[in-house]
Amino acid sequence: MSKSGSREAAFIGKITASATHEIRNVLAIVKESAGLIDDLMQAAVTRGPLDGDRVFKATQRIEAQVARGAELITSLNRFAHSMDHDRQSVDLCEEARHVVFLSQRFARKKMQTVMAEPSDGTPGFTANSLAVQMALFAGVELLMEELPEGAAIEVRGCGALGRPAVEMWGVVNDAPVPIPPAGEAWDRTRKMVQDLGAALEATERKGGLLLVFGSEG
């Protein structure tokens, strides 16, 4: 397998493993909540009135987890279909929202959060969807590595000089936390996204980073 193929396979494995882990968590919570309802029903048979409030809370928890499970499966299915074509029309704002969702577990492990901010729109372009997602995820990982625990990573699609771009920055206690556009992590990420057809740039606004896609023109 080529270096490029190995990198793609590693990314696919990483995202798939994370999503399936989340689905297992969903199923575990549903099983636990269903077990609680069964216990409450059994208790009502032997000891008196059913605790309606606890049943209601348990069913609400099940409903929430079913909705989350459906969202995870939809996202995983979308991720799988990103490999259907070598190149296709890319909605960068939608890709950014998708990567934000898939990044949630990785951020939680670092005691951070990642969220998609409202976009001002980006020009359309044609690209390899998987490569775009890999570049966006690399940007999120760079910020997770450089920012402290408790930080929130905010991601927003934008247009940079008429080119499709995504801006990312870190926030702690509602204040932007600038990251230095230098060092081993920055250089490693810049090289990676260049290989994926994007450019990594520093942005003075909020001290974050900018991932620019497509060619000039």
Buried (B, 14 or more C-beta within 10 A) or exposed (E): EEEEEEBBEEBBEEBBEBBEEBBEBBEEBBEEBBEBBEEBEEBBEEEEEEBEEBBEBBBEBBEBBEEBBEEBEEBBEBBEEBEEEEEEEBBBBBBBBBBBBBBBBBBEEBEBBBBBBEBEEBEEBEBBBBBBBBBBBBBBBBBBBBBEEEBBBBBBBBBBEEBBBBBBBBBBEEEBBBBEBEEEBBEBBBEBBEBBBBBBBBBEEBBBBBBBBBEEE
